[in-house]
Amino acid sequence: MPRKSTLDPQVKALLDNLNIDEGEEESLAEPAEEATQHLCVLLERLNNGRERALRPGMLATWKPGLKNRRFPRYSEPVVVVDLLNTPIVNPDSESGSPYFREPLDLLLGMMRGDDYEFLIYHADRRRFQPYEQDSTDHC
């Protein structure tokens, strides 16, 4: 059974015009200080340049907080297959998509499936960094 609206009809109309569903009114509030600081940290991480150390054959992983694809998982090492001088721009996404005009300039190899198939994915190099672990960090 649908929940009956307790909002004033004028407020409800305003929210409808803003494309905000009832119960999402908190999205109109100012962001918390912690959230704004976190945004600044993520921007700095995206542009910190750690990806410049990546070379074919090296192991890589997501920079914390910058994963925007299903694979690889966080902390899952992948191998850098190639660095593209000219990024491929995804033409399939529309401007409302987070993938719109994303520069795909990194080819990553990873194993997927029960048969451990080697698959290659395109990614935005800025979102990755060298994989750091005590063992070998390259192939």
C-alpha positions in Angstrom: 0.0 0.0 0.0 1.5 3.4 -1.0 2.5 5.7 1.8 0.2 8.8 2.1 2.1 12.1 1.6 2.3 14.3 4.7 4.0 17.2 2.8 2.2 20.5 2.2 0.9 20.3 -1.4 3.0 23.4 -2.4 6.2 21.9 -1.0 5.4 18.6 -2.8 4.9 20.5 -6.1 8.2 22.2 -5.6 10.0 18.9 -4.9 8.4 17.4 -8.0 9.6 20.3 -10.1 13.1 19.7 -8.8 12.8 15.9 -9.5 13.3 15.1 -5.9 11.2 12.2 -4.4 9.7 12.6 -1.0 12.2 11.3 1.6 15.1 12.8 -0.4 14.6 16.3 0.9 17.9 16.1 2.8 19.7 16.3 -0.6 18.7 20.0 -0.5 20.8 20.6 2.6 24.3 22.0 2.5 26.9 19.2 2.4 28.6 18.3 5.6 32.1 19.7 6.2 33.4 16.1 6.2 31.8 15.5 2.7 33.4 18.6 1.2 36.8 17.7 2.7 36.5 14.2 1.3 35.7 15.6 -2.2 38.9 17.6 -2.0 40.9 14.5 -1.0 39.5 12.5 -3.9 40.3 15.3 -6.4 43.8 15.5 -5.1 44.2 11.7 -5.3 42.9 11.7 -8.9 45.5 14.3 -9.9 48.4 13.2 -7.6 50.5 11.7 -10.5 51.1 8.3 -9.0 49.8 6.8 -12.3 52.9 8.3 -14.0 55.0 5.5 -12.6 52.9 2.8 -14.4 54.7 0.9 -17.2 53.7 -2.2 -19.2 54.3 -5.3 -17.2 53.8 -3.6 -13.8 51.1 -4.6 -11.4 48.5 -1.9 -10.6 45.5 -1.3 -8.4 42.8 1.3 -7.9 43.6 4.5 -6.1 41.5 4.5 -2.9 38.0 6.0 -3.5 38.4 6.2 -7.3 37.0 2.8 -8.4 34.3 3.5 -11.0 34.0 0.0 -12.6 32.9 -3.4 -11.4 36.3 -4.9 -12.2 38.9 -5.2 -10.9 37.9 -5.3 -7.2 39.7 -3.0 -4.8 43.1 -4.3 -3.9 43.0 -6.9 -6.7 46.2 -6.6 -8.7 46.0 -6.2 -12.5 48.8 -6.1 -15.0 49.5 -3.0 -17.1 49.3 -4.2 -20.7 49.8 -0.9 -22.4 49.6 2.9 -22.0 47.9 4.7 -24.8 49.3 8.0 -25.9 46.0 9.0 -27.4 43.1 8.1 -25.1 40.0 6.4 -26.4 36.9 8.4 -25.5 33.8 6.3 -24.9 31.3 7.5 -27.5 28.4 5.4 -26.2 27.7 7.3 -23.0 25.5 10.3 -22.8 26.4 13.5 -21.0 24.5 12.4 -17.9 26.7 9.4 -17.5 29.8 9.3 -15.3 31.6 7.6 -18.2 30.9 10.5 -20.6 34.1 11.5 -22.4 36.2 9.5 -19.8 39.7 9.2 -21.3 40.5 5.5 -21.5 44.3 5.5 -21.8 45.3 2.4 -19.9 45.0 -1.3 -20.9 44.7 -3.6 -17.9 45.0 -7.4 -18.0 43.2 -9.5 -15.4 41.9 -13.0 -14.8 38.2 -13.6 -14.7 35.9 -16.6 -14.5 36.4 -20.2 -13.4 38.8 -20.8 -16.2 41.0 -17.8 -15.3 40.7 -16.3 -18.7 43.0 -13.4 -19.3 40.8 -10.4 -20.3 41.9 -6.9 -21.2 40.0 -3.8 -20.1 40.4 -0.1 -20.9 40.5 2.3 -18.0 41.3 5.9 -17.0 45.0 5.8 -16.0 44.4 8.6 -13.3 42.4 6.2 -11.3 45.2 3.6 -10.9 48.5 3.4 -9.0 51.4 0.9 -8.8 50.4 -2.1 -6.7 52.4 -2.1 -3.5 53.1 -5.3 -1.8 56.2 -7.1 -0.5 56.3 -9.5 -3.5 57.2 -8.7 -7.1 55.5 -5.7 -8.5 55.9 -6.5 -12.2 55.8 -9.5 -14.6 
